[in-house]
Amino acid sequence: MKNREFLEPVFIDAFDLDDAWFQCLSAILEKGHVYTITKGSYEGQKRLEFDFVAVRVKKPSHQIIPIIPEGMSIPAPTDMDYIQGYLGYLLTGAKTETEDYTYGERLVDPKVRIKQAEDGKDLVREMPLQVNQVEEVIRLYKEKGHGTNQATMEIGMPSDIKLVDPPCLRIIDTRVRYGKLHFILYFRSWDLWGGFPSNLGGLQLVKQYMADEIGVEDGEIVAVSKGLHLYDYSWELAKLRTNKMHLKIQ
């Protein structure tokens, strides 16, 4: 990897989600930056990461899950059963007692968590915000028309900076243009090998549902991130999938 003075933004123009995943794997092996994680998931391990990447997917519904060619000894990073289950995760507010949040909770039943001292103990209370962002965006487009830049669904909250594992996906912006519903996404950090195909597959199904409800066609996905990465355990898998076994990552 070469030494750099400036950030190196990368633009991926893909046809479908399988193509987007393959192109990102190929590009990160050539243009990624290697560093050791000092705080976050897998502290102490190395990550290969884009400085900044924008991924445009023109027809995300054409091929949602990555295709692994026959004969390659590579485990599939996801499948449609997992993505269908992930869709339920995105469209319900259910979470376990050990979870600080889920994407679904933030989308359809967001709550503010407040710590309060009571009888010498710190208690955590949750205050519902009484908004379903998915249904509100659908209502906004149906009642107010398509000429708006206000139909944004937020995952992140200011208090997330204090969480051990703050949300990776921060915002789902939307646009209806040329008769189609498009998603514009921002991920602060994003695992390219497993997270990317599962996240985009599930979000694509959400987009299809919303497009049907609004009464428009399904459109594109544009995802941007300054943290799309590969953990070191998946470097060899990425090289194998992209036929770049000759590359050395340092």
N, C-alpha and C positions, 0 to 999 in steps of 0.2 A: 504494500500500500504506500502511495506517495505521500510526502509531507505537503501540507496545505497551509495557505495563509487565509483563505476565505472559504465560507461555506459553499458546498456544491449541490445546488438544488437539482433534483431529477424529476422528469416528467414521463409518466408511463401512459401511453394511449392504447387501451386494450379493447378488444371486441366483447369478450364475456369474462366471467369471474375466473374461469380456468386460465384463460389467456393472461389475465391480470396477475394472478399468482405466479405463473411461470415467468413472465417478464420481470416481475419484482425480484424473484430469486436470482435470475440471471444478472440483473443490474446491480444488486447489492453485493454480489461476489466480486464485481469489478470496481464498484464505487463506494463501498461501505467503509466506515471508520471503525477500527477496533479499539475498545477501551474496557477497563475493568469497572464493574458496578460497585460504587461506594455506598449507595443507598438505594433500596428498592428490592424487587424480587431477585432472588439468587445473588445476593451480595457476595462479592469476591470472585464471581465468574466473569468470563469475558463475553462481550456482545459485539456483534458486527452490525453497524447501524447506518442508515442514511442520515446525512446532515439535515435534509428536508426532502420530502417526496410528495408529489401530487399524482394521484392515480385516477384516470378517467376510464370508466367502463361504459361503453355505448349500449350494449345489449346484455345486461347482467342476468336476465332470465334465461338466456339461450343455453348456458351450461353453468350451473350454480356450483357444483362441487368439482374439485380438481380431478383431472384424469391422470392416473398413473399407468404408463404403457405396460403392456404385458411383458413379463420377463424381468422387469426391474424389481429388485428386492427392497422395495421402499414401502413402509406402512402408509396407508392413506391418512392424510391429516384430519379428515372429517368424512362424514357421509350424510345422506339425506335424513336418516332416522335421527341423528344427532341434531341436525339443523331444524327439523320439525319440532323436536323437544325444546330447542333453543328459542323457537318462535313463541312457545308458551311462556318461557322465561321473560321474553321481552314485552309481552302484552298483558301480564298480570303483576300485581303488586306483592305477591307472596314472597316471603323470605324466611330463613331460619333464624333462631335466636342468636346464632353465632355470626350472622351477617350484618354488617353496618348498613348495607344498601344492596339493591340489585338494580340493573338497568331498567327492568320492568317497573319496579317501585318508583324510580325517579320519573319514568314516563307517564304512568297511569295513576299513581297514588303517592305522590311525593310527600315526605314528612321532614320537618326540621327536628333534629335531636337536640334536646336542651339538658345540660347537666345542672342538677339542683342539689344543694346540701339540705338534708332533712334528718333530724335526730342523729347528727354526727356522721351520717353516711352520704356518699355521693350517689344520687339516683339519676337515671337517664329517662327522660320523658320525651315522647314523640308528639309533635303537633302537626296534624294533617294540614296540607295546604289547599285541600278541596279543589283539585284540578286534575283532569285527565288530559294530558297534552295531546295525545293521539287523536282523541275525539274532538278536542278543541280546534286542532288544525283542520280536520275534516270539515267541521262546522264553519270555520272561517272562510275556507275556499267555496263552500256551497252557498253560503249566505252573502258573502261580500265580494265574490268574484276572484279572479286569478291575478289581478294586478296589485299584489302586495308583497312586501319584503318582511312582513311581521310573523310569518308562519314558521317559527323556530321552536324546536323542542330542546330543552336543556337538561343535561345529565348532571353536570358539575354544579357544586355549591361552594361558596367561599370557605366554609368550614372543612371542606375536604382536605385542605392542606395539612390538617392535623391527623388525618387517618393514616394508619400503617400502610394500607393499600387503597389509595384514592382511585377513583374511576379512571380507566384508560380512555374510554370514549367520553368526550365532554359535551359535544353538541351535535344535533341532527338538524341542519337547516334544510328547508324545503323550497321548491319553486315549481309552479305550474307554468310551463311555457311550451308553445307549439303543440298544445293539446296533450301534454304528458306531465306526469309528476316525477320530479327529479329530487334526489337526496344529495346534499353536500355535507360531508362528515369531517369532524376533526378528532383525531386520536392523539393524546399527549405521548403515549407509549403504546407499542403494538407489536405483538409477537407475530412475525411473518409466517413461520412454519405452521402453527396450529391455530392461532387466534384469528389471523387474517381471513382464511376461508370460512371459518365458522361464523365469525362476526358478520362478514358481508353476506353470507348466505342467509342468515337469520334476518338481517336488516332488509335484504331484498324481498323476503316474504312479507315483512311488515309494509314495505312500499307498495307491493302488489295489492295487499288488502286495502290500504288507504286510497290507492288510485281507483279501485273498484267502487269504494264508498263515495268518493268525490265525483266519479263519473267521467274520468279521463283515462288515457292510456298509461301504461307503465313506462317510465323513462330511464334516464341514466343515473349512475352513481359517480360522484366525484369525491374522493377521500384524500385528505391531506394529513401529514404527520411529520413531526420533527423527531419521532422516536420509533419508526418502523425498523425492527431489528430481527436478527437471528441469534439465539443463544449458541454457545460453542458446540453443544451436543448435536446440533442440527446442521453444522457446516458441511460435513461430509455427505449428508443426505441431499443437501441443496446442490452440491457439486455433482453428485451422481444423477440427480433429476435433470440437470441442465447440461450434462455432458461436458463439465468443466473440471474434471478431476486433476488436470494439470496445474490449476491455480493453487498458490500457496497463500494462506491467510496468516498474517503475523500481527 
